[in-house]
């Protein structure tokens, strides 16, 4: 084993570019002891490459990051083609995504100018992104079981009960001190009043004509920004509204009607009112169950796995890296209100509204993908979301493990597989070094699409 470490150290010190596994086995069979075959590929997300659980977890994180960005690019290309064909009836045959984006922008401008008075009235709330709690728990448990043979192989973990040490904001229960204790109860559309703060939308049935600072559905004694196919108001009303009035955001907080979304109670009374389900919507000085915005350390599985502290600590870096690479982003909220130009007939209005619905579906998917891709590889975008780009944190982990291998601090149980660490480090460096550049064109096109809505 010492000879293997010496070889690894020598090769890593001199440079790994010339020591690729293909064809290298025959030169080191005395060291590999016959255990030598085709190495796993980082880009394919292979679970076992070097035979060391902590190191393989890092390689898997790099592969997951590569595949995640590729999947977002593929989805974006498909969403653009769907919008081009389904909304603007553009011939997509033989055209690149960049070609289609340019045509969509031109058609969109013509489409809006011909039908809409005064442009679009847009209400938008961007996606929220965080590392995958489920992936973190699974990666931690699997690694611990491999590092310490005494760990239980029958692992059952509940993601919601996993415990993160948050350096940012916790959304869930906090085992410690929470700066802003609160309890949020999900409420369905049409439910009773919320005796707290309504987070979502609030609908008030109007028994008489009254002013509406949101969406009026019924009749409007004034100018209405949008109408349905029957001519009823379904937008903002400059006069008094008869029917129902729906408001969202800050306006919905003080809800005197039915709350749709969640009802939030705060302060000491929240604990009793929510039957012990005290939540935290601020900084948690302790461990957070639910979700964490900001830097995290890997969770400890609270299921049936039992491992010693040393095994748990060894696995934290790879679990955090895999969770970071498997970033999850909620869909954005996008509302578009319009006022038709005079002269647009009922048939044209109905056709426009049907196409507008298709446009919104594709655009929401594009905006969600934009946020996720930028959060994965763009430092500025990730900072806006309160996270460090996974591409940065994973690169740091790769560098740390590379130094550990050079210093003979990593234990390899299968000498033949250990040699596969060399090309895996090289492949990881290549992926992480080129990822931002490879995704730049897609991000630029995504931002062009978002620019249509002036977001």
N, C-alpha and C positions, 0 to 999 in steps of 0.2 A: 504494500500500500504506500509506503514511503516513496518507492520509485515512481509510482503513479503521480503522487503529489509533486514530486520533483519535475516530472515531465510536464504536468499541467502548468506549474509555475514558470518553467522555462519557456514553454510555447506562448503563454499569455504575456510574459515579459517581452519576448522578442516580437510578438505580433501574431494574430490568429488568422490573418488573411490567407496564408499559404497552407494552413493545416485543416483542410476541410475533410470531413469523414469519408467522402467518396474516395475509395482507393487507399485510405489511410490505414485501414485495419491490418493489412498484410505486414505493415512495417512495425506494428506494435502488438503482435499476437502474444508475445511472451508476457506482456503486461496485462493485456485484456483477458488472458486466460481463456481464449476461445469465445468469450461472450461479446460478439461484435456483429452487428447487422446494420441495416439501414436506419439511420437516425430519424427521430421524429422531427416534424417541421413546426416551427413557431407559428408561421403564417396560417397553418391549418388548425391551430389550437390543440395540438396533441397534448394529452394529459401527462404522459411519461416521456421524458427526453433524456434527462441526466440520471434518473433514478434517485435523486434527492428531492424529497417532497417540498421543502421550502423553495428551492431553486426552480423546480418545475412549475410551482404555482406562479412565480414571477414570469416565466416564459409563457405560461397560459394567459396571463394578464395582457402581455404584449400581443399575443395572437387574437385575444378577444377584442382588444382595441382596434387592431387592423380590420377584423371582420365587422365590427360595429360601424366603423366609418364607411366601409365598403357597402354595407347594407343601407345606410342612410343615403349614400349617393345613388344606389340603385332605386330606392323608393322615390327619391326626388325626380329622377329621370322619368319614372313611371307616372308620377303625379302630374308632371308637366305635359306629358303626352295625353293623359286622360283629360286634362283641362283644354288642351288645344283641340282635341277631337270632339269632346262632349259639350263644351260651352261655345267655342268660337268656330267650330266646324272647319278647322284647318287641316289640310292634307299633310300628314306627318311622314309619309313615305320618304325614306332616304335622308331625312333631316336630323341634324344633331340637336341636342338639348339646347345649346346656345342659339341655334337657328330658331327653334320653337319659342324660346323665351322672348326673342326680339319680335317675332310675329304676334305673340300673345299681347305684349305691351302695346303694340300699334293698334290691334283690334280692340283691346280693352278701352283705350282712349276714345276711339271712334264710337264704340258701343255706349259708353257712359255719356258722351257729348250728345248723341242722338236721342237719348231717352230720358236723361236725368236733369232736373233743374237744380242748379247750385252745387253740384258735386255730391259726393258720398258723405254721410254722417256716420263716422266709425267709432265704436267703443271697443277697445282692445285691452285685454289683460294677458301678459305673456306667460309662457310655461314656467314651471318651477322644476328644477333638476336636482337630484341627489343620488349619491351612490346607492347601489342596490343592496338593501338589507338582506334579502333572501340569498343572494350570491355570496355575500360576506359570511353568513352563518354556515352555508354549505361548504365553502372553501376552507374555513377554519376547522370544521369537524373532520373533513376528509384528510386534511394535512396532519392534524393531531393523531389520527388513527394510524397513519403511516410512520410518523416520527417516533411514536411510543407504542410498542407492540401491546402494552398493557391496556391501551384504550379499547373501549367497547366498539365492536364492529357494527352493532345494531344501533345506528345513530338516527335519532328522531329529534329534529329541532323545529320549534315554532318561530318563524321570523319575527312575529310581533313581540315576542318575549325576549328577543336578543338585546343585549345591553351594550350601548356605545358610550364611550367617554367623549362628550361633545366639547368642542372649543368654540362652537357657534350657537345657533338657535335650535332648541329641541321642540319637536312637535309630537307630543305623546306624554306618557307618564314619566316623571322625573324622580329617581331615587336619590334625593338630596335636597338642595335648595333651588327653587325655581323663582326667577326674577318676576315673572308674570304668571301666577297660577291661574288656570282657567279650565273650564270644562265645556266641550262642544258636543252637542247632541244632534245627530242627523235628523232632519225633518223632511218629510215628503211633501210634494206640491199639494196645496189645499188643506194643509194641517192647521191646527189652532194657532192662536197668537203665540209669539215667543216672548216670554217674560225675561228678556235679557237683550243681547245684541244679535240681530239677524245677520248672518254672513251668507250671502247669496242674493236672492231677489225677494221682494215683498210685494204682494198683490192686494190691492184694496178695492173692494166692490163699492162703487159710488152710487148711493141712493138718490143723489141729486147732482146736477152739474157742478163741477169743481175744477180747480186748477190741478194739473198733473205735471210733475217735474220729471217724469219718466216716459214710459210707453203707454199711450192711450189706445185702448181697444174698444171701439164703439163709434160714437159720433163726436165730432170736434167743432165747437163754435168758434172757429178761427182757422188758421192755416195748419194743415197736418202734413208731416214730412213723408208719410208713406200710406198707401191704401192697399187693401186686399182686392181680389178679383171682383168682389161685390160692391166695392166702393167704400167700405167701412175703413175707418182710421185704424192703422196699426203702427203708428210711429209717434213722434213727439208732436204735441198740440200747443199752439201758441195762445189758444183761448181756453175755454172751459171744456172739460171732457165729461161725456155721459157714457157709463159702462164700467170699465175697470181700468185701474192705473197700476202699472208695474214699475218699480224702481229697483236699482241694484247698486252695489258699491256702498259708499258712505251714506247715501240717501236711504238705503234699506236698513241701516243699523237700528233706527228707531221705528220699528214696524208696528203699525196699528191694524194690519190685516193678516193675511196668511203668509208665513215665512217658508220659502223653499230653499233648501241648502243645509245650513246648520245654525243652531241657536246656541250662542256662547254666553256662559255665565262666568264672572270673574270675581276674584277676591275670596275671602275666607268662607263666604256662604256657598261657594261653588262646590266645595268638597261634599257637604251634606246633601245638596240638591242633586248631585250626580251620583249618589250612592257609592262614594269612595273612588269613582273613576276620575280623580283629580288629574288634570292634564297640565302641560307646560307649553306656553306659546312664546317663551323667551329663553334666555340663557339658563342652562341647567348646570348647577354645580354638583355633579354626580353623574350617574349613568342614566341614559335616556332610552326608553322603549318606544318605538314608533318610527321616528325619522329624525335625522340630524342634518342641519345645514352648516357647513364649515368643515374643518379638518376632523377626521375621525381616526380612532384606533380600532382594530378589529374586535368584534364581539366575542364573548365567551359563550359557547353553546350551553344552554340550560336544559338540554334534553337528556338522553340516556348515555351520552358520552362522558367518560370520566378519564381525564388525563392529568399527568403531573404538570406543575406550573412551568417547568422548563420546556416541555413539548408545546404548551400553549403559547409561550412567548416566542418560540422559534417560528411559529406559523402566522403570527400577527401581520408581518409585512406583506406576505403573499396574499392573505385574505383581504387586506385593505386594498391592495393593488387590483385584485380581481373585481372587488366591489366597485372601485373607482372606474375601471374599464367598462363595467356593465351599468353605465349611468342610465337613470330612468328620469324621464321628463313628462310632466302632466300635459295634456292638450291645452292650448291657449283658449281663451274666450274671445270670440269675434262676433260682434253684432254690426250689421250694416243697414242703416235706414236710408231711404231715398224718397224724393218727391218727383213724380213724373212731370215731364214737360206737357204743356197744353197741346192737345192734338194727338197725343199717343192714345190709340183706341184700346178697348178692353182686351182684344185678342193679343195685341202687342204687349200689353201690360202683363198678361198671364204668361206669355212666352218669356218675357224678361225675368219675371220673378222665379220661374222654374229654372232658368239658366243661372240665376243668381244663387240659388240654393246649391247647385252643382259646383259653382265657382267657390262658394264658402267651404264646402267639404274638402276640395282639393287644396285650397289655400290654408286651411287649418292644419292639414297634414304637412304641408310645406313649411309653415312657420314653426311647427313642433320639431321637425327635422333640422331646421336652421339653428334653433336654440341648442339642440343636442350636439350637432356636429361642431358648432363653434365652442361649446363648453368643453368638448373633448380635446380640441387642438389649439384653440385661440385663447391666449392668456388674458387679453382684455375682456373678452366676452365672459369667460369663466369668473373673472373678478367681479363683474356686474352681478353674477348669481351668487357670490359669496363663497366660491369654491376655488381650489387650485386645479388647473387643467390636468386631467389624468395623464396626458402625454408627458407632463413635467414630473409628476410624482412617480410614475412608473419608471421613467428614465433614471431618476435618482435611486430607485430600488435596484435597477439593473447594475448601475455603477457600484452600489454598495456590495452587492453579491459578487461582482467581478473582483473587487478588492479582497473580499473574504476568501475567494478561491485562490487568488495569488498568494495570500498569506497562509494557505493550508488550514483555513478555519472551517471549511465545509467538509463533511464526512460523506463519502461516496461508498455505498454498499455494493454496487455493481461496477467494477472497474471498466468493463466494456462500454456501459452506458455513460460512465463519467466522461469518456472521451467525446461523447456527443455534446457536452456542455460547450465545447469550443466553437463549433459552427453555430450553435444556438445563440451564443453571445454575439457573434458576428451578424447573424440574421436579425436579432433584436435591435442592434445598433442601426442597421440599415433601415428597418421599419420605422423606428422612432425618429431617425434623422430625416426621413423623406415624407413623413405623414402629412405635416402641415402644408408642404409644397404640393403634394398630390391632391389635397382637398381644397386648395385655394380657388381653383376655377369653379368648383361646385358651390363653395361659400359665396363667391362673388355673384353667381347666378341666383342663388337663394335670396341674397340681399336685393338684387334687382327686382325679383318678384315681390318681396316685401315692400319695396319702394313704390309699387303701384298703388298701395294703400296709404302711402306717406306715413309709415310707422317709424 
